[in-house]
């Protein structure tokens, strides 16, 4: 049932209850209020109606909010209460349920950590995923594209409408829904990423769900294109999770604009920054690693990233405090393929490892300052990792 038809049925029910003056837009507002939203616009930015009966969920209607909206429309308190009761009765008997985009994503990914991160960052409103979403929605989505298109048209229409208005989380929810049916091998993702960077554009406009339903043999290609479009559009809209996904899959540089966080791999971010000509960002990520005790990052900064003499000595002192003195040669016997040499197997041995770094000495006062800073960093590392 299309959304317009659903609202028509609700409006007809309320008219039959004696509220003929209610307009279609006011019915939209009352439905949003029943779902717990302040306005219809707020509802459309966070949720959609789905093809699940309200009575089959654990949702409660916000009757008080409906009453307040009715009063806002100019009804008397008695009329407002009666209208609210009429709407609640309709929803309980034949109404559809609302589902939040973030809740849908959480159920699709089944990732409690990701959901918790969304809550912490303010991208989600609740830390709990409703059981009915998994039972009544996700289970139907997992039956294939045909079942998705046939059984969930109301939800898909709501998602596409929100995505068309630029709601990034709606784009991401759509991408997650299509993920099982629009995935290609990793090498294809890499090829797509190269094309994406070369052409400097995201994607062509996607086909609609309705077009996929009539696509015949070309439907798989359409699903792939639609999946990628919505994932990239979510990233373009600034969704953090989407940016990290597109960076991982396609080398999309959008993630470079994000504030650092625990779910970001610093070495991947260094590679991403280098690939897109941002050596200053690569330097920042390497510095973050070095401050956390990564000696390999300290070596990278000193040898290849133009570190100042003072900062180079900070890393040198810190490496010594960590027991990994960068000034010392570290050589070992290795096999031709770079693996450690094993006497039990014999064969030709090669010299691997790295030479120690030689730095020009600092003036005594400068060196003291560098050692003091290294000592402060070392203390912070010990505290972070509970080192004794």
CORWO-V366480 format. One record per pair of residues at least 6 apart in sequence whose C-alpha atoms are under 8 Angstrom apart, sorted by the first residue. I is the first residue (numbers start at 1). J is the second residue. Records with the same first field share a line. If there is no record, write none. Layout:
I=J ; J
This chain:
1=153 ; 154
2=153 ; 154 ; 157
3=49 ; 154 ; 157 ; 158
7=24 ; 27 ; 28
8=24
10=27 ; 87 ; 90
11=22 ; 23 ; 24 ; 27
13=86 ; 90
14=20 ; 83 ; 86 ; 87
15=21 ; 22
17=83 ; 86
19=83
28=40
29=39 ; 40 ; 69
30=66 ; 69 ; 70
31=40 ; 66
32=38 ; 39 ; 40 ; 43
33=39 ; 40 ; 62 ; 63 ; 65 ; 66 ; 69
34=61 ; 62 ; 63 ; 65 ; 66 ; 88
35=60 ; 61 ; 62 ; 98
36=61 ; 62 ; 65
37=43
38=65
44=162
45=162 ; 167
46=100 ; 101 ; 102 ; 169 ; 170
47=98 ; 99 ; 100 ; 101
48=98 ; 99 ; 100 ; 101 ; 155 ; 158 ; 159
49=96 ; 97 ; 98 ; 99 ; 154 ; 155 ; 158
50=96 ; 97 ; 98 ; 99 ; 152 ; 153 ; 154 ; 155 ; 156 ; 158
51=96 ; 97 ; 151 ; 152 ; 153 ; 154 ; 155
52=96 ; 97 ; 136 ; 137
53=94 ; 95 ; 96 ; 97
54=91 ; 92 ; 93 ; 94 ; 95 ; 96 ; 97
55=91 ; 92 ; 93 ; 95
56=132
57=97 ; 132
58=130 ; 132
59=97
61=88
63=84 ; 85 ; 88
66=80 ; 84
67=77 ; 80 ; 81 ; 83 ; 84
68=80
70=80 ; 83 ; 84
71=77 ; 80
99=133
101=169 ; 170 ; 173
102=123 ; 124 ; 125 ; 169 ; 173
103=124 ; 129 ; 130 ; 133
104=133 ; 173
105=172 ; 173 ; 176
106=112 ; 114 ; 115 ; 129
107=129 ; 133 ; 134 ; 138
108=134 ; 138 ; 176 ; 177
109=176
115=124 ; 127
116=127
118=124
119=125 ; 126 ; 127
140=147 ; 148 ; 151
141=147 ; 148 ; 177
142=148
144=181
145=181
146=213
149=156 ; 209 ; 210 ; 213
156=209
159=170 ; 171 ; 173 ; 174
160=170 ; 171 ; 174 ; 208
162=170 ; 171
163=170 ; 171
166=237
167=234 ; 237
168=233 ; 234 ; 235 ; 236 ; 237 ; 238 ; 239
169=234 ; 239
170=234
171=230 ; 231 ; 233 ; 234
172=230 ; 231 ; 234 ; 242
174=227 ; 230
175=226 ; 227 ; 228 ; 230 ; 231
176=227
178=223 ; 227
179=227
181=220 ; 223 ; 224
182=220 ; 221 ; 223 ; 224 ; 225 ; 227
183=224
184=224
186=249
189=249 ; 250
190=249 ; 250 ; 251
192=250
193=249 ; 250 ; 251 ; 252
194=250 ; 251
196=202 ; 250
197=252
202=229 ; 232 ; 233
203=228 ; 229 ; 232
204=229
205=229
206=222 ; 225 ; 226 ; 229
207=222 ; 225 ; 226
208=226
212=219 ; 222 ; 223
213=219
215=222
231=242 ; 246
232=242 ; 243 ; 246
234=242 ; 243
235=241 ; 242 ; 243 ; 246 ; 254
236=243 ; 254
240=255 ; 258
243=252 ; 254 ; 255
244=255 ; 264
246=252
247=253 ; 254 ; 255 ; 272
251=272
252=272
253=272 ; 273 ; 276
256=269 ; 272 ; 273 ; 281
266=285 ; 286 ; 289
267=285 ; 286
269=282 ; 285
270=281 ; 282 ; 283 ; 285 ; 286
271=282
273=279 ; 281 ; 282
274=282
283=301 ; 305
286=297 ; 298 ; 300 ; 301
287=297 ; 298 ; 301
289=297
290=296 ; 297 ; 298 ; 315
291=377 ; 381
292=377 ; 381
293=318 ; 319 ; 322 ; 378 ; 381
295=319 ; 324 ; 326
298=312 ; 315 ; 316 ; 319
299=326
301=307 ; 312
302=312
309=359 ; 360 ; 362
310=362 ; 366 ; 367 ; 370
311=370
313=359 ; 367 ; 370 ; 371
314=370 ; 371 ; 373 ; 374
315=374
316=325 ; 326 ; 327
317=325 ; 370 ; 371 ; 374
318=371 ; 374 ; 375 ; 377 ; 378
319=325 ; 326
320=326
321=375 ; 378
322=378
326=356 ; 357
327=355 ; 356 ; 357 ; 358
328=355 ; 356 ; 357
329=353 ; 354 ; 355 ; 356
330=353 ; 354 ; 355 ; 356
331=351 ; 352 ; 353 ; 354 ; 355
332=340 ; 351 ; 352 ; 353
333=340 ; 341 ; 349 ; 350 ; 351 ; 352
334=340 ; 341 ; 349 ; 350 ; 351 ; 352
335=341 ; 348 ; 349 ; 350
336=348 ; 349 ; 350
338=352
341=349
361=367
381=387
382=388
